[in-house]
Amino acid sequence: MSLYWLIAGIVFLASWLVSSSLQNKFKKYSKVPLTNGMTGRDVAERMLFDNGIYDVKITCTQGTLTDHYNPTNKTVNLSEAVYHSNSVAAAAVAAHECGHAVQHATVYAPLKMRSRLVPVVSFASQWMSWVLLAGFLTINVFPELLWFGIGLFALTTIFSFVTLPVEINASQRALAWLNTAGITTQQNYPMAKDALKSAAYTYVVAALGSLATLVYFILVALGNRR
């Protein structure tokens, strides 16, 4: 189990560092106003309009960094700090979430795949911890249970890796539009790019951490066969 705790410790440290960096950069770039005075809501409306998307609603949601796009009801949900702010950070986040709306409208394959995986992964996430615990406790009596738990965990790992191209592509769409639409300038465009790059790192760390844990579980299960 020492290997597991080593992996868990490394993943936790990496997640903490990336999360702290993201929050610090968001705070930093939240203090840099857009020269055109557009708020996060304005940016979202403009990007949707420029991409010919008229059936997506923009809403304001509570919390910090709670911004997300919901393909089920076609809503771009912006946190209060993004919705009302006219900062570079707000513009980057709003454009990123609208990038998901553009993906949805253009039937972007990875987003479609991720949406299909959501109900399956929700089921797996609900039960995998209990199944894995029971599997470890009964590994010498009923090893198949552990393998079933590993299968459930593998689904969440797959979901993490499917999420990567979805998030990276949304940021690429956002940055390209921010530049061509003149929302950002030559001076503050690098700030928007830096903020979205930091956000992408959180998904990379989560995916690699999930893969490392999955490999560990598999090695434990295989080692029990000896």
C-alpha positions, 0 to 999 in steps of 0.5 A, a space after each residue: 500500500 506504500 506505493 498507493 500512498 506515494 502516488 496519492 501524495 504526488 497527485 495531491 501535491 500536483 493538484 494543489 500546486 496547479 489549483 493554487 496557480 490557477 486561483 492566483 492567476 485568475 485573481 491577478 488577471 481579474 484586476 486587468 480590465 478589458 479596454 473595450 469594457 465588455 463584461 463576461 456576459 457581453 463576451 459570451 453573447 458576442 461569441 455565441 452571436 459570431 458563431 451563429 448560435 442563438 438558442 443558448 442561454 447565458 446565466 449567472 451562477 453562484 460560487 467561484 470558478 463554477 463556470 460551465 456549459 450544460 449541453 442538456 439545456 443549452 446554457 452557458 453558466 458563468 460565475 458571478 465574478 465572470 458574469 459581471 466583470 470586465 476583466 481579461 480573466 472573465 473574458 477568457 473564462 466566458 469565451 472558453 465556456 462558449 467554446 463548448 457551446 460551439 463544440 456542441 453546435 458543430 457536433 464535436 466528436 469528443 464532446 459527443 463522446 463525453 456526453 454519452 459517457 456521463 450517465 455511465 460514469 455517474 453510476 461508476 463514480 457512485 459505486 466504485 469506492 465501495 466495490 473497490 473496498 469490498 474487493 480489497 477486503 475479499 481479494 483472497 476469497 472473491 478476486 473477481 469483485 476487485 476486478 469489477 471495481 477496477 473496471 468501474 474505476 477504468 471508466 472514470 479514467 477513460 472519462 478523464 482522458 476524453 475530457 482533455 481534448 474537449 477542454 483544450 479544444 474549447 480553449 483553442 476556440 476561445 483564444 482564436 476568437 478573442 484574438 480575431 474578434 478584437 476582444 483582447 489586445 496585443 498586451 492582454 492576449 498573453 494573459 488570457 492564454 496563460 489563464 486558460 493554459 493553467 486551467 487545462 493543467 488541472 485536467 491533465 493532472 487529474 487524468 494522469 493521477 487517475 491513470 496512475 491509480 488505475 495501474 496500481 490497482 491492476 498491479 495489486 490484482 495481478 500480484 494476488 494471482 501469484 
